[in-house]
Amino acid sequence: MRIRNHDTSPVERKKEIRKDLERWSFQESIYQQKSRIKWLQLGESNSAFFFANLKNRTACSQIKQLQLSCGRWICEEEEIKSEITNFYKALLSSTAPQLPTIRPEICA
């Protein structure tokens, strides 16, 4: 930062401020680019780890099969979606005094 002469005109002062702003903007741009390059370098080295983690998480959060209340198992994605939708529609529209619960042995 330069030491300014207090005797400068407002126009000159404005020019100096603009120059400072341009210089700071340029420096900020350089820092952003450097940080992006560093992030890409570090991110690329870990991409296999993050992809494997994401793949594992996705696999664990899927419902592959579902047992109906009659005991029959369904495995088709559309059937599972339909059963879940119907279950919650019935659950939310019912006025039953006691709502069905998940059996603890299923959660194990």
C-alpha positions as CSV (number, residue, x, y, z in Angstrom):
1,M,0.0,0.0,0.0
2,R,1.3,3.4,-0.9
3,I,1.5,6.4,1.4
4,R,-0.8,9.0,0.0
5,N,-0.3,12.7,-0.1
6,H,-3.2,14.3,1.6
7,D,-3.0,17.2,-0.8
8,T,-4.3,15.2,-3.8
9,S,-7.5,16.1,-5.5
10,P,-10.6,13.9,-5.1
11,V,-10.2,12.8,-8.7
12,E,-6.7,11.7,-8.1
13,R,-7.7,10.0,-4.9
14,K,-10.5,8.1,-6.7
15,K,-8.0,7.0,-9.4
16,E,-5.6,5.7,-6.7
17,I,-8.5,3.8,-4.9
18,R,-9.5,2.2,-8.2
19,K,-5.9,1.1,-8.9
20,D,-5.8,-0.4,-5.4
21,L,-9.1,-2.1,-5.9
22,E,-8.0,-3.6,-9.2
23,R,-4.7,-4.8,-7.7
24,W,-6.6,-6.4,-4.8
25,S,-9.1,-8.0,-7.1
26,F,-6.3,-9.4,-9.2
27,Q,-4.6,-10.8,-6.1
28,E,-7.8,-12.3,-4.9
29,S,-8.3,-14.0,-8.2
30,I,-4.8,-15.5,-8.1
31,Y,-5.5,-16.8,-4.5
32,Q,-8.8,-18.3,-5.7
33,Q,-7.1,-20.0,-8.6
34,K,-4.4,-21.4,-6.4
35,S,-6.8,-22.7,-3.9
36,R,-8.9,-24.4,-6.7
37,I,-5.8,-26.0,-8.1
38,K,-4.8,-27.3,-4.7
39,W,-8.4,-28.6,-4.0
40,L,-8.4,-30.4,-7.4
41,Q,-5.1,-32.0,-6.7
42,L,-6.1,-33.2,-3.3
43,G,-9.6,-34.1,-4.4
44,E,-8.3,-36.2,-7.3
45,S,-6.0,-38.2,-5.1
46,N,-8.9,-39.1,-2.9
47,S,-11.5,-39.7,-5.6
48,A,-11.3,-43.5,-5.4
49,F,-11.9,-43.4,-1.7
50,F,-14.8,-41.0,-2.0
51,F,-16.4,-43.0,-4.8
52,A,-16.1,-46.3,-2.9
53,N,-17.6,-44.7,0.1
54,L,-20.5,-43.3,-1.9
55,K,-21.1,-46.6,-3.6
56,N,-21.2,-48.4,-0.3
57,R,-23.5,-45.9,1.2
58,T,-25.9,-46.1,-1.8
59,A,-25.9,-49.9,-1.6
60,C,-26.7,-49.9,2.1
61,S,-29.6,-47.4,1.8
62,Q,-31.5,-49.5,-0.8
63,I,-34.4,-51.8,0.0
64,K,-33.8,-54.9,-2.0
65,Q,-36.7,-57.0,-0.8
66,L,-39.7,-56.5,1.5
67,Q,-41.9,-58.9,3.4
68,L,-45.6,-58.3,3.2
69,S,-47.9,-58.7,6.2
70,C,-49.2,-62.0,4.6
71,G,-45.6,-63.3,4.8
72,R,-44.9,-63.1,1.0
73,W,-41.6,-61.6,-0.1
74,I,-41.4,-59.1,-3.0
75,C,-38.2,-58.1,-4.8
76,E,-39.3,-56.0,-7.7
77,E,-38.5,-52.3,-7.3
78,E,-42.0,-51.2,-8.5
79,E,-43.8,-53.6,-6.2
80,I,-41.7,-52.4,-3.3
81,K,-42.4,-48.8,-4.1
82,S,-46.1,-49.5,-4.4
83,E,-46.3,-51.4,-1.1
84,I,-44.5,-48.7,0.8
85,T,-46.7,-46.0,-0.7
86,N,-49.9,-48.0,0.1
87,F,-48.6,-48.8,3.7
88,Y,-48.1,-45.1,4.5
89,K,-51.3,-44.0,2.8
90,A,-53.2,-46.5,4.9
91,L,-51.2,-45.5,8.0
92,L,-51.8,-41.8,7.6
93,S,-55.5,-42.2,6.7
94,S,-56.3,-44.6,9.5
95,T,-57.9,-43.7,12.9
96,A,-56.7,-46.8,14.5
97,P,-56.1,-46.5,18.3
98,Q,-52.8,-48.4,17.9
99,L,-50.4,-48.0,15.0
100,P,-48.4,-51.0,13.6
101,T,-44.8,-51.2,14.8
102,I,-41.7,-52.6,13.3
103,R,-40.8,-56.0,14.8
104,P,-37.5,-55.8,16.6
105,E,-36.2,-59.1,15.1
106,I,-36.4,-57.5,11.6
107,C,-34.0,-54.7,12.6
108,A,-31.2,-57.0,13.7
